[in-house]
Structures are given as C-alpha cells and as structure tokens.
Amino acid sequence: MKYSYLIWIILLCIECEFLFAQDSLTIISYNVENLFDCEHDTLKNDFSFLPNGDYHWTYHRYQTKLNRIAQVLVNISGWEATPLIGLCEVENERCLHDLCVRLKRFHYKYVHYDSPDERGIDVALLYDSTQVKVLNSKPLHVDLQGDNTRDILYTSVLIHGHDTLHTMVCHLPSALGGETATEWKRYVSKQLIQQQIDSILNLQPNAKIVVMGDMNCEPKNDLRGLNNMLIKRSENEQGTHKYQGRWSCLDQFYLSSALAPHANAHIFSPKWLLEEDTRYLDNKPKRTYIGYRYHDGYSDHLPVFIKLAK
C-alpha cells in the first residue's frame, strides 16, 4: 500500500513536469484583421472583399496579406515551429490552407468550424502536427438572442506525446454601438467560456487550460479558475489595438493555475509592425486598410504570445 501511494505521488509530479520537458513552449494569439479570400463564399457576407467590392480585394492583395501574416508568425517564433497559434478574423478553410502553404517549412494543420458571424469571420487554431495531436474539438455557440457572432473554438490537444492542453480561441463581440450597451454580449460569451472551464476543472482540478483571443475589452481576472496574463505587462507594452488615440489591450491570454506560474505573456511590437500616428501622435499598428484605402499593412491588432518555461 505504501509503495502504491509513493508511485502515485511520483506519477503526479511527472505529469506536472511533462509540458516543460522542452526549454520553453510558445503559443501565439493574433487577430489578423479581415483575412478574406477574393472569391465569393455563398455562406458568408463577403461582398466587400471581392475584386469589385468596396475594398477592391484582388488576388494579389490576398496573397500579400498571407505573406504579411506568415512574416509575423515566423518572426515571433524565431523561425521555429510554434506548437499552437490562435487566429481571429479568418473567413474560411481556404484562407487557412493558403496560410499553411506559406508556412510549408513547418507542418501546420488547423481546426476550424464555420460560425454564424454576420461579417463572415471565424476563429481558428493552427497546430504543428509534429508536436501536437488533436484529441477533441467543438464550436461553442454563443446565444445572443438572434444577434449572430463568432463561435468559441474549444480544442483539446496532446503536446509532445505527453501533456493534455485544453484551449479556447475567442473573438468576443465588439463594443460597436457603445461599450456599456454591448457589455451584456461579452458577459454572455464569458459565461459560456466559464461553463467549459468549470466542466474541465471539475473532472481535472489540475488541468492545463489556455483561453486566448480578442476579448474586445481591457484585461480582467473575470474567469474563475484562470489568470489573465496581460493585466501585468511591461510599461513599453501599451496595448494591442489603438482607437482614436487610445491604446487598449484587447488581445489576451488566460491560463489555469497549473500553467500561470510558469508563463510570461508579451505583446509583439517590432517597429516594422507599427507606423507613425500623425493624428494622435506616437505610433499605431500598420493595418491593411485605412477606411477603404489600401494601405499594404498587417493588421489593426498586434499579436500576443506566451512562453511557458521550466
């Protein structure tokens, strides 16, 4: 009996250390801002992003956008394969396939479900198939009483053949129409996330959980059992999105207690992702469009990433 208990303690300790068998593990979250292909998808309201649409979205501009996103991702990872990448504002599977082609030196696959979002943009999870095995995935539908929005993407994965990681990629409803007036939509979305967290932790109190994405609000510790890793950030990390001269940290990571002590969160903001803000001073993300004028940039958001270390 004594030996059985000792073996159980050893196995528990080993389980807690598996994820950190590598020196570090990087996870990226990036709102890529309107990654549409240039062909009409009958299930999407994508008319503005067609060659004859409002944005005159051509094949060349689509290819350039893919190259820009790939450039960002490989620069964060240091030209190594990042095991997991959460993406927001992706139109469909073709966009994900074409992005993976740009990253062909790695072995990326993706998890994606079409959602009922009115703009036709979804969330997705890229994963390096040499490091990650998908165990289960499903879309979590957010019921906003007829107001369609993005689903939340839940995926459980096995990393390095040892660790089970539960992930949720989110793009919560925006504050368009007023922050106060739309707060209930984000509250409903987070209640759904909380239900999924609770169901996991009830079965596995030491579960490794990562919630990431564009929360469309400032960082808060408002998910029970998880820590928001972007509340405390360095002084030079102003935010991930700038609107009317004000930086906000909309893009965030929440980690369960099994991961949070071993993690550091960062905003990726090299000079080439930014440009001068001539109206409000300082700088701002260099985006693809300014209004309807093509600007040949990256996104209106900066990416965030975490490093899980020993």
NORTALIN-V854307 format. One record per pair of residues at least 12 apart in sequence whose ideal C-beta (glycine too) atoms are under 7 Angstrom apart, sorted by sequence separation. I is the first residue (numbers start at 1). J is the second residue. D is the distance in whole Angstrom. If there is no record, write none. Layout:
BEGIN
I_J_D, I_J_D
END
This chain:
BEGIN
38_50_6, 73_85_6, 112_124_4, 139_151_4, 140_152_4, 155_167_5, 173_185_4, 197_209_6, 211_223_7, 219_231_5, 253_265_5, 273_285_6, 274_286_6, 286_298_6, 287_299_6, 36_49_4, 38_51_6, 111_124_7, 173_186_6, 273_286_6, 287_300_4, 96_110_4, 110_124_5, 111_125_4, 139_153_6, 140_154_6, 154_168_5, 172_186_5, 285_299_6, 34_49_7, 110_125_6, 153_168_7, 211_226_6, 285_300_5, 96_112_6, 110_126_5, 138_154_5, 152_168_6, 153_169_4, 173_189_7, 285_301_6, 137_154_6, 172_189_5, 209_226_6, 285_302_6, 108_126_5, 109_127_6, 137_155_4, 152_170_5, 193_211_6, 38_57_5, 93_112_6, 108_127_7, 230_249_5, 38_58_6, 108_128_6, 109_129_5, 136_156_5, 36_57_6, 38_59_5, 107_128_6, 134_155_6, 135_156_5, 150_171_5, 106_128_6, 107_129_5, 135_157_6, 230_252_5, 107_130_5, 111_134_6, 134_157_5, 135_158_6, 170_193_7, 230_253_6, 38_62_5, 115_139_6, 133_157_6, 149_173_5, 201_225_5, 228_252_6, 229_253_5, 37_62_6, 81_106_4, 132_157_5, 133_158_4, 168_193_6, 273_298_6, 81_107_7, 111_137_5, 113_139_4, 197_223_6, 228_254_5, 229_255_6, 123_150_6, 132_159_6, 227_254_7, 240_267_6, 96_124_6, 122_150_6, 125_153_6, 131_159_6, 168_196_7, 197_225_6, 226_254_4, 227_255_6, 70_99_7, 91_120_6, 121_150_7, 124_153_7, 131_160_6, 135_164_7, 194_223_6, 197_226_6, 226_255_6, 273_302_6, 35_65_6, 69_99_6, 73_103_7, 91_121_6, 118_148_5, 123_153_5, 125_155_5, 127_157_6, 186_216_6, 193_223_6, 194_224_6, 218_248_6, 219_249_6, 226_256_6, 237_267_4, 90_121_7, 117_148_6, 186_217_6, 218_249_6, 223_254_5, 225_256_6, 229_260_7, 66_98_6, 70_102_4, 89_121_4, 90_122_5, 116_148_4, 117_149_6, 190_222_6, 233_265_7, 66_99_6, 70_103_6, 117_150_5, 190_223_6, 217_250_7, 219_252_5, 227_260_4, 269_302_5, 35_69_7, 90_124_5, 166_200_5, 216_250_6, 229_263_6, 233_267_7, 268_302_6, 67_102_6, 88_123_5, 115_150_5, 215_250_6, 230_265_5, 245_280_3, 267_302_5, 268_303_5, 66_102_5, 87_123_7, 115_151_4, 214_250_5, 229_265_4, 268_304_7, 32_69_5, 86_123_7, 87_124_5, 152_189_7, 214_251_5, 215_252_5, 267_304_5, 268_305_6, 113_151_6, 266_304_7, 86_125_6, 87_126_7, 265_304_6, 266_305_6, 113_153_7, 152_192_6, 84_125_7, 85_126_4, 144_185_6, 152_193_6, 166_207_6, 170_211_7, 175_216_6, 212_253_5, 265_306_5, 30_72_7, 111_153_7, 125_167_7, 154_196_6, 166_208_7, 171_213_5, 172_214_7, 174_216_5, 242_284_5, 264_306_7, 84_127_6, 165_208_5, 166_209_5, 167_210_5, 168_211_5, 169_212_6, 170_213_4, 171_214_5, 172_215_5, 173_216_6, 210_253_7, 211_254_4, 242_285_7, 263_306_5, 264_307_5, 83_127_7, 111_155_5, 125_169_5, 144_188_6, 164_208_7, 169_213_5, 172_216_5, 263_307_7, 28_73_7, 46_91_6, 83_128_5, 124_169_7, 163_208_6, 165_210_6, 170_215_7, 210_255_6, 263_308_5, 82_128_7, 123_169_4, 142_188_6, 209_255_7, 262_308_5, 44_91_6, 81_128_4, 123_170_7, 142_189_5, 209_256_4, 262_309_6, 28_76_6, 44_92_7, 83_131_5, 84_132_7, 123_171_5, 208_256_6, 81_130_7, 83_132_5, 207_256_6, 210_259_7, 259_308_6, 41_91_7, 81_131_7, 142_192_6, 208_258_5, 251_301_6, 26_77_6, 41_92_6, 207_258_7, 208_259_5, 250_301_7, 253_304_6, 140_192_5, 206_258_5, 252_304_7, 251_304_5, 253_306_5, 28_82_5, 35_89_6, 37_91_6, 27_82_7, 30_85_7, 32_87_6, 34_89_6, 35_90_5, 36_91_4, 37_92_7, 26_82_5, 27_83_7, 32_88_7, 33_89_6, 35_91_6, 140_196_6, 27_84_5, 28_85_5, 29_86_4, 30_87_6, 31_88_4, 32_89_6, 37_94_5, 25_83_6, 31_89_6, 32_90_7, 37_95_6, 241_300_6, 35_95_5, 241_301_5, 240_301_5, 240_302_4, 240_304_6, 43_114_6, 45_118_6, 45_119_6, 46_120_5, 230_304_7, 45_120_5, 44_120_3, 83_159_6, 229_306_6, 41_120_7, 89_171_7, 84_167_7, 86_169_4, 88_171_4, 34_121_7, 214_301_7, 123_213_6, 88_213_6, 86_212_5, 88_214_5, 86_213_6, 22_160_7, 21_160_6, 19_159_7, 21_162_7, 18_162_4, 19_163_4, 18_163_5, 27_210_6, 29_212_4, 31_214_5, 29_213_6, 19_208_6, 76_268_5, 72_273_7, 31_251_6, 29_251_6, 65_288_6, 29_253_7, 72_298_6, 76_303_6, 76_305_6, 68_298_5, 72_303_6, 64_296_7, 61_294_7, 55_289_6, 55_292_6, 54_292_6, 20_262_6, 33_287_6, 34_288_7, 33_288_6, 33_299_4, 32_299_5, 33_300_5, 31_299_6, 33_301_6, 31_301_4, 30_303_4, 29_303_7, 28_303_6, 29_304_5, 28_305_5, 27_305_6, 26_305_6, 27_306_5, 26_307_5, 24_307_5, 25_308_4, 24_308_6, 24_309_5, 23_310_7, 20_308_7, 19_308_6, 20_309_7, 20_310_5
END
